[in-house]
Amino acid sequence: MSGGPEYNQVELPFIDQLISLGWQYISGSVDHPTVTGRPSFRDILLEHDLRNALRRINLRNNKPWLDDARIAQAIGALTRIAAPRLIEANQAATALLLEGLPVDGLPDWDGGRQQTIHYIDWHEPKNNTFTVINQFRVDCPRGQAVPYIIPDLVLFINGIPVVVVECKSPTAPEAIPAAVDHLRRYQNERRAAGQVQENEGNERLFFTNQILVATCFDDARAGTLCADLEHYLAWKDTAPIPLADVARALHTADPAKLSLQQKLIAGMLRPDHLLDILRHFTLYQEVSGRTVKVVCRYQQFRAVHGAIHRLLHGKTRKQDGEHDQRGGIIWHTQGSGKSLTMVFLVRKLRSLPALRRFKVVVITDRKDLQRQLAGTAALTGETVKVARKVADLKKLLGKKGPGIVFAMIQKYAGRDDDNPAAQAAAAEEFEELNADESILVLVDEAHRSHTSTMHANLQKALPNAARIGFTGTPILMGAKKRTHEIFGPFIDRYRLRESEADGATVPILYEGRTASGAVSDGRDLDQLFEDMFVERTPEELEAIRRKYATKGNVLEAEKMIEAKARDMLRHYVEHILPSGLKAQIAAYSRLAAVRYAKALPAARDELVKEARALDPALRDLDAEALATRPRKLRAAVRAYQNLADLERLEFAAVISGVHNEDPMFREWTDEGKIEARIARFVKPLVHEDPEKADPLAFLVVKSMLLTGFDAPIEGVMYLDRPIREAELLQAIARVNRTGHGKQAGIIVDYYGVAQHLADALATYSAEDVEGALRNLRDEIPKLRDRHQRLLDFFKGHGVADISDTEACVQLLTNERLRAEFTVKLKQFLDTLDLVLPRPEGLPYLKDAKQLGLIYTEARKLLRGELPELAKSTGAKVRRLIDDHVISLGVDPKIAPIAITDAGFAAHVGKHVSPRAKASEMEHALRHHIRQNRDADPVHYQRLSERLEEILKAHGEDWEQLALALRSLAEEAERGRQKDDTGLDPQTEAPFFAVLKEERAKDRPVPPADARWLAGLAAQLVAHIRAEIRVVDFWKNTHAREVLRGAVFTFLDDHEIVPFEHADAVADRILELAKANHARLVKA
């Protein structure tokens, strides 16, 4: 590929920067596999490079020792991986790259023991070859609808493909989503997700893949195998290489002006960084019952390198005279992968000679971290030792030498309620157990007050250890001095605002639900009573007050909980259920949690009854009509519109148990049932595959799951208990995980924690907690601003009124303007979706509908060049727009009218202006050419060239352009006509045209030769037609190969093309035969 903004502004700069970092570049060919060192396009590895690398990096006494047989064995291990799913094949291939392949040794070496063949030299990057190839064609397995794929860039280490890059034009609308969609197509992920019916890629290219990149230069994001769009993230730092150094190397004066593509290449694809990421920062984990591949984010890479530098160069306690200076604090905001950073750090430690002998002691309360560290330990032949009692911990700490010790804080202290025995055990003083300096203590959630006794004990037990504290919340200003004394200065900070800006977490929005606005410390209980028991007489209200005299009794009262449960469920149905997300309730006590679990099903049944009783005229009211209706009616209408999902909803309490448990709690405290319910909760509420969905939509907790619980499906948390300081910041962060199309997490306050939050935030420095929680009301000015930007966009380009749909649509035929509009529209609709169904969104609904119509009309005109609006829009706004455009007779699900349709001319005639008519015909022609090019490539290439000539010749003379395009459209509609060759125009002429075009590349084709070729084309088609009549011919690999061989022989025997070109031409003939299969086999 050459020319065009995608190549010149994205692909070429990508290649040039890689070359500057030491990568070798090969310009790919889509016609000749030998250009890329492969005998066939079916080959994935660059075997010549791999063979040389295997000899070079596997040495005996500094000399190569591998023979051809062992090299063949090593290559075969990579090429013959068998696994039922791509992710499993990738896991097996990655293990080979990391660990190598054991093979028979030599009789006179190391006692004849097995030796390990290494594919990559992890210790010396310069011993490896780093190669980038653009336009890297890979043929798909025989029988697929798509014959081959051509990723823009493939990056190889020692001939093994490890990175695939898809580039898009900087002006393309939705460039990154489009690039990710291509990457998913190449992996056959779209079929796996049910988006298409047939495979359309080649999974073998991705067996050894480690990183996927989608880029349009200004924006660039990295993801992993099988990842969805939301899991592709930018790499915004180049640490440990300073950004200033990168800018200088790229001749950019200001580091702030570096594009995200430039930063990603410098940060991830610098050879030594890439090897580091592959070796230390890549792992697999189970998420919602499926295996996913994880690669570090830039802040994790930066933090680990910062920690390693401090461990290597900081002073020990003995050297400093007072404190160990090798540790510090890593603050990475909740939800941004803090626990994985700990895993990556331990993996990195184990490969560095100066640090691999360290004993690592991990203090945490997270079981998932234990599992992840166990996997890391397995790579180095270690076993994680778990201290289940204080006595066990002392014994493990006292043991000399390396190891990984895991101390679960929850084993020594209570969770929901105080456990005196456990607290006493945790408070037991330690004596000095191990004075070694080669000990590293990693403390998860280092800010917590309940770990203070543990800190003191560990300092006494391990006086010379280095300490690194990890926290997901900022350190209290008053506690900073104390925390720094324990751990040392900050190693790395990744604040809330950064996490949201990167897309690592979503914003958290706050909404108060009590009429009084707050209920705190018992001061506003009268108002709470009046709010919740508004229908009671004063005498009844006073009786209730006397009965429930304390705050706890009020918050545990069954009537109170029943009323709140009804309110919560109505809020959920209005705001959360349409998006398919789930909810968590933080209750005042274990008793309150159990009562909520009982009240919620009753509230569901009541709401279902109301929905079924609705007047039929009200059942389909849209957001605009509902905005002015009473809240109870709004909830009932939304309930009816989501009735099937509402009726399925299930609810559960998750609370910890105590000794001599009351029978009413046992159902909810059984650890096995808790684990099962958590596993159910993290599954999608709705899924195309019913086996992957689960209706458990609400978990009610007291303290459990408020920290360290990762559930991207959770969209809202209802707070009905007092929570303070760090615990509050952690609790609200349960809803900030990305996933499932979530735009923001919602906190709904039934207790009045707003004041507690304000108090909590006041104890932190302002920059540390900026953006921790935003009121939903704050979205209104943002909505107003984004709406105005859209209006200004059209006004700035000459369209004063967006009700002029045709003028707006014509504006969007410009690719750059289309891209700008798409971004602005998505921002506006995302914010509107957050605000709806609140009345504040009402003034914007009319324009939202019109803008949705403009987008839909532009998409129909451009024949799919714009993605579906539904893919990137919230459920509430999506329904609003769909209902509106369908009411106007524009169904986005109906394909645009084709030029071959009998009504095409009449359809064009409906447009008023000549420009609109010309535009309709231009884009219909482009679509027609794209759709039919495979069946007759030569004919449709000529048609495409004529279209460009007409557009250039007539410029903005819309009337003449419309006339010329009408003539071309009529010709296109007629298709290829019969000519003097006598060949059938639908079946034989396309093959003749290809043979003639290929022969003309080498020599002129005079009339006599053309007649000779026409006869050969007829013979060839007759043979092909006879062969492909077999049922499922294209799925039969052997049959396809036999036919391909026959075509090759036919080309060679008749000397139609030079021998060296016959292979590629045979492939082209088979692709043409497959595209014309239905016509060829038709009787």
Secondary structure, 3 states (H helix, E strand, C coil): CCCHHHHHHHHHHHHHHHHHCCCEEEECCCCCHHHHCCCCCCCCCCHHHHHHHHHHHCEECCEECCCHHHHHHHHHHHHCCCCCCHHHHHHHHHHHHHHCEEECCCCCCHHHCCEEECCCCCCCHHHCCEEEEECCCEECCCCCCCCEECCCEEEEECCEEEEEEEECCCCCCCHHHHHHHHHHHHCCHHHHCCCCCCCCCCHHHHCCCCEEEEECCCCEEEECCCCCHHHCECCCCCCCCCHHHHHHHCCCCCHHHCCHHHHHHHHHCCHHHHHHHHHHCEEEEEECCEEEEEECCHHHHHHHHHHHHHHHHCCCHHHHCCCCCCCEEEEECCCCCHHHHHHHHHHHHCCCCCCCCCEEEEEECCHHHHHHHHHHHHHCCCCEEEECCHHHHHHHHHCCCCEEEEEEHHHCCCCCCCCHHHHHHHHCCCCCCCCCCCEEEEEECCCCHHHHHHHHHHHHHCCCCEEEEEECCCCCHHHHHHHHHHHCCEEEEECHHHHHHHCCECCEEEEECCCCCCCCCCCCHHHHHHHHCCCCCHHHHHHHHHHCCCHHHHHHCHHHHHHHHHHHHHHHHHHCHHHCCEEEEECCCHHHHHHHHHHHHHHHHHHHHHHHCCCHHHCCCCHHHHCCCCHHHHHHHHHHHCHHHHHHCEEEEECCCCCCCCHHHHHHHCHHHHHHHHHHHCCCCCCCCHHHCCCEEEEEECCCCCCCCCCCCEEEEEECCCCCHHHHHHHHHHHCECCCCCCCEEEEECCCHHHHHHHHHHCCCHHHHCCCCEEHHHHHHHHHHHHHHHHHHHHHCCCCCCCCHHHHHHHCCCHHHHHHHHHHHHHHHHHHHHHCCCHHHHHHHHHHHHHHHHHHHHHHHCCCCCCCHHHHCCHHHHHHHHHHHHHCCCCCCCCCCCCCCCCHHHHHHCCCCHHHHHHHHHHHHHHHHHHHCCCCHHHHHHHHHHHHHHHHHHCCCHHHHHHHHHHHHHHHHHCCCCCCCCCCCCCCHHHHHHHHHHHHCCCCCCHHHHHHHHHHHHHHHHHHHHHCCCCCHHHCHHHHHHHHHHHHHHHHHCCCCCHHHHHHHHHHHHHHHHHCHHHHHCC
